[in-house]
Amino acid sequence: MHPQPRRSTTDKTARLTVLLLLFIYAAVIQPALPASAADCQLAAAGQLAGNDEIFGWIKEICALGNRRPGTPEDRKTAEYVLDHFKAFGLDARLEPVPMPVWNATKWGLTVNGADVPCFYINHSYWTKEFEGFTAGPGGIAAEMVYVGEGRADDFKGVDVRGKIVLVDVRFGVLRQSETTSVAYFGYDPRGTAPADWSQPNPYSPDNFPSNFQRAAKRGAVGFVGILADYYDRNTFYNELYVEEPCKWPIPGLWLSRSDGARLKASLKKDGNQATLVLDGTVTPGTAYNVIGMLSGKSDDIVMVHSHHDAPWSSAVEDASGVAEVLALAKYFGGVPKEQREKTLMFVSLDTHFSMYQGHLDLIKKIRDRKMNVIVDIVLEHIGKEVVEKDGQLVETGFVEPRGIFVTENPFLIALVTQAVERHNLERTVVLPTYTILGVPTDAGDFNRRGFTVISLISPPLYIYDSIDTPDKVAFDQLNPVAQAFADIIVSIDRAPARQTSRRAWIPKYRFQYYAVVAKYIADMIRN
Ligand SMILES: [Zn+2]
């Protein structure tokens, strides 16, 4: 009569033990390292372009001028990359993509009769896709009203209709502790990017563009943003953040931190009169993607890309990424076809600083042509860390901390981890693609549309500024990065395509991420 309950208890214990073992297994087991990766160390020193050669390409690209998408300088850069791809033996072509070109021609600000140094907010005052904009011959004269940081609460009870708003634009903060807490892997052997390392995040200012949109929605006729957390400069050529035109319909201007502070101190309690000028054109233009093919034994494609368009004659953003692509194209162009299992596709994209039309066009073509791109490898921003000290910008002597976003696949994570260690890419974290951060890189569109990605990036504060000159490039990292990625490409080339494209759900990393999210939510509730 009684064996049944006893069996049940034993069963339950056994089942619990199995579950516990499974949980422990899932929580502690690392993805198996690919046995082949260490054998694939094909990219030995000396075979790939050295630091000097890669840096030479960066300087030549920078010498072509401001590479804003759709401009003649941008086209010249596409042709420069095309010529190099051809010289390296690639089957290369330009792919034109139509786009509107937003261009500011005149801007200015006076408040209570005094001129205030300023720079335009890129892509503001855009009301019709192909129509220019003007503040009129005398500019827009209106009352200026300061609304703090321009958050929802700041606008409460403030009538900004018909006025020019002045706001403090705050940047988010990048914290090393936050990236390492969700990372697959971190590599910082000298401990130069410790947990308390942090810097302002130039990519996504914390309260911009939400405060801009709030001002426009409430009827403001102009937006003036003080770059409160930036270097003390106003030449911040912001990104558009969206992939559609006409999101910011009123004119916008940037002020430096100190000019903004002076202006705020000079404002009267009310009745401040401002005149804002922003004139410009929006014209039909053409962006050019550069595609270079190296066929291999199979039609499976390993794609390697960066983007050549930029805010200025920018060195780190992203002449450095394009130069890395050139180094890899030159290297693999010299490998006989019979030694390449897969087809390699080297790409330099346009329109990162527009609406990613070039990226979307390429994705559509890949789909239409049924090209089997098994992985998209992206290289961006080989830059030095530069900080502001006593009002001066100074190099810290280190490379800017960097991240490599990798689609959740044990083979790829292991490959990238090994390459980072082998080539001593210090200050690197290998990051998942499934966090709330997504993949904030040139690979973003590809990741969102289901491509497997490996995307290297770093976030120096100067990448949107004209100070992004060749001296900001992390010269001694140029060849090691190329070597690391050559190793990754070789390993992928030799592995079965299904091993590369297989999606996994790796409990160890997932639990790590969910624990961070749970703690974040708990902290939010507590505060
Ligand atoms: Zn970039």
Boltz pocket constraint, residues with backbone or C-beta under 6 A from the ligand:
constraints:
  - pocket:
      binder: B
      contacts: [[A, 307], [A, 316], [A, 317], [A, 318], [A, 321], [A, 352], [A, 380], [A, 381], [A, 442]]
      max_distance: 6.0
